Amino acid sequence: MIMKIDNQTIDITWENNNSVKELFDFAKDGLTINMSKYGGFEQVGSIGKNIDSNNKQMTTSPGDVVLYSGNQIVVFFGSNTWSYTKLGHINLNQTELNNLLNKEGVTLYLVNIC
């Protein structure tokens, strides 16, 4: 699956779990998510439906991509401790993540090309 943030293709390592498999299926025709900056450390947006989750208490790190409440995708440029389902990790450094995510009006686009 390809992830783009504001039209920039992102190198991401996806987890191997049911949540990611459902997200892949849901994004087969493309999925655009308007994100909102929250808490000064993350971008969050609704995926438009509930998917399988397996929440675990964790402390995220910059670049982590998680599922929150079964229907929201969260992309971190900082860290937080909460109960999430891990979806993947963006392979960018802290400066690149801040430049990409630490602003208002971020758009995330997912499409399954498999």
Secondary structure, 3 states (H helix, E strand, C coil): CEEEECCEEECEEECCCHHHHHHHHHCCCCEEEECEEECCCEEEEECCCCCCCCCEEEECCCCEEEEECCCEEEEECCCCEEEEEEEEEECCCHHHHHHHHCCCCCEEEEECCC
